[in-house]
Amino acid sequence: MGAHLRDYRWPEITGAPVVLLPVGSTEQHGHHLPLDTDAVVATAVAEGMRSRLGPGVLVAPTVPYGASGEHQHFPGTVSIGSEALGLLLLEFVRSVSSWAAEVIIVNGHGGNASTIASVVRQARTEGHRLSWVPCAVPDSDAHAGLTETSLMLHLAPQRVMLAKATLGNTRPLTELLPALKINGVRSVSPTGVLGDPTGASAEHGKSILQAMIDGATGALQSARRAP
């Protein structure tokens, strides 16, 4: 059988598999990238992790919504907020834990991170095996810039409108966060881009994806070895 939970019938799920849950968002990604960019990336990283982790690992259907309030000033953004996201993930883990050995959340949107970390703590106090890993690489830009544009050129090139890509705010995210948290992304970037997509390529996106898969798999294996 394949990697995806959606392709199975219930008698075909034997033993106690590990379930990877990609979590993304539906939010603006500039003029050139689709709203589901984070979900596309999270799904690809989860699929890559599954191939590394071996048999007995399934990829659950991707959660396409997240906590994206900072992008709410842009049409198309759908944010369910931290509370709803946290409850959704916690109930997912409670349900899946009745037949799976472990759940691993693969997070593609930075705005989800604090909520996911809280869910992990709560689930573990309830006795569930839950971990999470981010889709991240060192030195990446913040949003819809070189990193995400290259990834999407590799994963879904037909969905990238590269001719509409524009330079965004390239200041470090640490400098932008105070204004961003109070007034949202639009207050620091009218186009919604935080970074520079100039020079993005499918080849670069392929190498970024492999680095993300390597990093996420390594982080998971290190956590499992920890006492």
RAWO-V606581 format. One record per residue. N is the residue number from 1. RES is the residue in three letters. SS is DSSP state (helix for helix, strand for strand, loop for the rest). OMEGA is omega in whole degrees, -180 to 180 (none if undefined). D_LAST is the distance of its C-alpha to the last C-alpha in Angstrom with 2 decimals. Layout:
BEGIN
N_RES_SS_OMEGA_D_LAST / N_RES_SS_OMEGA_D_LAST
END
This chain:
BEGIN
1_MET_loop_-176_33.73 / 2_GLY_loop_-176_32.68 / 3_ALA_loop_-167_29.61 / 4_HIS_strand_179_30.75 / 5_LEU_helix_-176_30.38 / 6_ARG_helix_-175_33.88 / 7_ASP_helix_-174_35.47 / 8_TYR_loop_163_34.45 / 9_ARG_loop_-170_36.29 / 10_TRP_helix_179_34.31 / 11_PRO_helix_-179_35.03 / 12_GLU_helix_179_33.56 / 13_ILE_loop_-177_30.03 / 14_THR_loop_-177_28.64 / 15_GLY_loop_179_25.33 / 16_ALA_loop_-175_22.57 / 17_PRO_loop_168_22.38 / 18_VAL_strand_-178_20.03 / 19_VAL_strand_174_22.12 / 20_LEU_strand_180_22.29 / 21_LEU_strand_175_24.26 / 22_PRO_strand_178_26.08 / 23_VAL_strand_-179_27.20 / 24_GLY_loop_179_30.05 / 25_SER_loop_169_33.08 / 26_THR_strand_-173_36.85 / 27_GLU_loop_-180_38.13 / 28_GLN_loop_173_40.57 / 29_HIS_strand_179_39.79 / 30_GLY_loop_-179_43.01 / 31_HIS_loop_-168_46.26 / 32_HIS_loop_-178_44.92 / 33_LEU_strand_-178_41.68 / 34_PRO_loop_-176_41.34 / 35_LEU_loop_-176_39.81 / 36_ASP_loop_-178_37.02 / 37_THR_helix_-178_35.70 / 38_ASP_helix_179_32.16 / 39_ALA_helix_178_32.06 / 40_VAL_helix_-179_33.41 / 41_VAL_helix_-180_30.79 / 42_ALA_helix_179_27.84 / 43_THR_helix_-180_29.30 / 44_ALA_helix_178_29.71 / 45_VAL_helix_178_26.16 / 46_ALA_helix_178_24.90 / 47_GLU_helix_177_27.39 / 48_GLY_helix_177_26.26 / 49_MET_helix_-180_22.58 / 50_ARG_helix_180_23.79 / 51_SER_helix_179_25.67 / 52_ARG_helix_-174_22.68 / 53_LEU_helix_173_20.29 / 54_GLY_loop_-176_23.02 / 55_PRO_loop_-180_24.62 / 56_GLY_loop_179_23.50 / 57_VAL_strand_-179_22.94 / 58_LEU_strand_176_25.57 / 59_VAL_strand_-180_26.59 / 60_ALA_strand_174_27.87 / 61_PRO_strand_-176_30.98 / 62_THR_strand_172_30.40 / 63_VAL_strand_-172_30.62 / 64_PRO_loop_-178_33.52 / 65_TYR_loop_179_33.61 / 66_GLY_strand_178_31.47 / 67_ALA_loop_-172_31.86 / 68_SER_loop_-176_34.52 / 69_GLY_helix_-179_36.73 / 70_GLU_helix_179_37.11 / 71_HIS_helix_-171_39.10 / 72_GLN_loop_180_41.23 / 73_HIS_loop_-180_44.39 / 74_PHE_loop_177_44.59 / 75_PRO_loop_-180_46.18 / 76_GLY_loop_179_44.01 / 77_THR_loop_176_40.81 / 78_VAL_strand_180_39.35 / 79_SER_strand_177_36.68 / 80_ILE_loop_176_35.37 / 81_GLY_helix_-175_33.60 / 82_SER_helix_-176_30.15 / 83_GLU_helix_180_30.83 / 84_ALA_helix_178_32.11 / 85_LEU_helix_-180_29.45 / 86_GLY_helix_180_26.68 / 87_LEU_helix_178_28.45 / 88_LEU_helix_-177_29.07 / 89_LEU_helix_-180_25.46 / 90_LEU_helix_179_24.27 / 91_GLU_helix_175_27.03 / 92_PHE_helix_-178_26.23 / 93_VAL_helix_180_22.67 / 94_ARG_helix_-180_24.08 / 95_SER_helix_-175_26.69 / 96_VAL_helix_-179_24.80 / 97_SER_loop_178_22.04 / 98_SER_loop_180_24.86 / 99_TRP_loop_180_25.02 / 100_ALA_loop_-179_22.09 / 101_ALA_loop_-172_18.54 / 102_GLU_strand_173_17.13 / 103_VAL_strand_177_18.79 / 104_ILE_strand_178_18.20 / 105_ILE_strand_177_20.62 / 106_VAL_strand_-170_22.20 / 107_ASN_strand_-179_23.99 / 108_GLY_loop_-178_27.23 / 109_HIS_loop_-176_28.58 / 110_GLY_helix_180_27.30 / 111_GLY_helix_178_29.00 / 112_ASN_helix_-165_26.68 / 113_ALA_helix_-176_23.44 / 114_SER_helix_177_23.39 / 115_THR_helix_180_24.39 / 116_ILE_helix_179_21.72 / 117_ALA_helix_178_18.97 / 118_SER_helix_178_20.61 / 119_VAL_helix_179_20.81 / 120_VAL_helix_180_17.12 / 121_ARG_helix_-179_16.49 / 122_GLN_helix_-178_19.34 / 123_ALA_helix_-180_18.48 / 124_ARG_helix_176_15.01 / 125_THR_helix_177_16.80 / 126_GLU_loop_177_19.13 / 127_GLY_loop_179_16.60 / 128_HIS_loop_175_16.92 / 129_ARG_loop_-178_14.50 / 130_LEU_strand_175_15.50 / 131_SER_strand_174_14.53 / 132_TRP_strand_178_17.06 / 133_VAL_strand_177_18.17 / 134_PRO_strand_170_21.37 / 135_CYS_loop_-172_24.32 / 136_ALA_loop_173_24.69 / 137_VAL_loop_178_25.79 / 138_PRO_loop_173_26.48 / 139_ASP_loop_176_30.04 / 140_SER_loop_175_31.01 / 141_ASP_loop_-164_33.75 / 142_ALA_loop_-170_33.33 / 143_HIS_strand_174_35.43 / 144_ALA_loop_179_37.92 / 145_GLY_loop_-176_38.35 / 146_LEU_helix_-175_37.88 / 147_THR_helix_-176_34.34 / 148_GLU_helix_178_34.99 / 149_THR_helix_178_38.53 / 150_SER_helix_178_37.53 / 151_LEU_helix_-178_34.89 / 152_MET_helix_174_37.55 / 153_LEU_helix_176_40.14 / 154_HIS_helix_-172_37.88 / 155_LEU_helix_-176_36.82 / 156_ALA_loop_-173_40.02 / 157_PRO_helix_-179_42.75 / 158_GLN_helix_-178_45.49 / 159_ARG_helix_-180_44.04 / 160_VAL_loop_177_44.01 / 161_MET_loop_-170_47.23 / 162_LEU_helix_-180_46.83 / 163_ALA_helix_-180_50.38 / 164_LYS_helix_180_49.44 / 165_ALA_loop_-179_46.42 / 166_THR_loop_175_47.03 / 167_LEU_loop_178_45.56 / 168_GLY_loop_177_43.48 / 169_ASN_loop_-175_42.27 / 170_THR_loop_176_40.43 / 171_ARG_loop_180_39.41 / 172_PRO_loop_-178_35.70 / 173_LEU_helix_179_33.91 / 174_THR_helix_178_32.96 / 175_GLU_helix_-175_36.73 / 176_LEU_helix_-172_37.50 / 177_LEU_helix_-179_34.89 / 178_PRO_helix_179_36.93 / 179_ALA_helix_-179_39.97 / 180_LEU_helix_-178_38.06 / 181_LYS_helix_-177_36.24 / 182_ILE_helix_-171_39.57 / 183_ASN_helix_177_42.00 / 184_GLY_loop_-176_40.06 / 185_VAL_helix_-175_40.01 / 186_ARG_helix_-180_43.77 / 187_SER_helix_-180_44.45 / 188_VAL_loop_179_43.02 / 189_SER_loop_-180_43.92 / 190_PRO_loop_179_46.89 / 191_THR_loop_-176_45.90 / 192_GLY_loop_-178_42.28 / 193_VAL_loop_174_41.07 / 194_LEU_strand_-175_38.69 / 195_GLY_loop_-177_38.97 / 196_ASP_loop_-180_41.40 / 197_PRO_loop_180_41.60 / 198_THR_loop_179_44.17 / 199_GLY_loop_178_43.33 / 200_ALA_loop_180_40.96 / 201_SER_loop_178_41.05 / 202_ALA_helix_180_39.68 / 203_GLU_helix_177_38.66 / 204_HIS_helix_178_36.60 / 205_GLY_helix_178_35.13 / 206_LYS_helix_180_34.08 / 207_SER_helix_177_32.20 / 208_ILE_helix_180_30.55 / 209_LEU_helix_179_29.46 / 210_GLN_helix_178_27.92 / 211_ALA_helix_177_26.06 / 212_MET_helix_179_24.78 / 213_ILE_helix_178_23.66 / 214_ASP_helix_-178_21.99 / 215_GLY_helix_-179_20.21 / 216_ALA_helix_180_19.10 / 217_THR_helix_179_17.95 / 218_GLY_helix_179_16.10 / 219_ALA_helix_179_14.35 / 220_LEU_helix_-178_13.36 / 221_GLN_helix_177_12.16 / 222_SER_helix_178_10.09 / 223_ALA_helix_179_8.45 / 224_ARG_helix_180_7.96 / 225_ARG_helix_-177_6.44 / 226_ALA_loop_180_3.82 / 227_PRO_loop_none_0.00
END
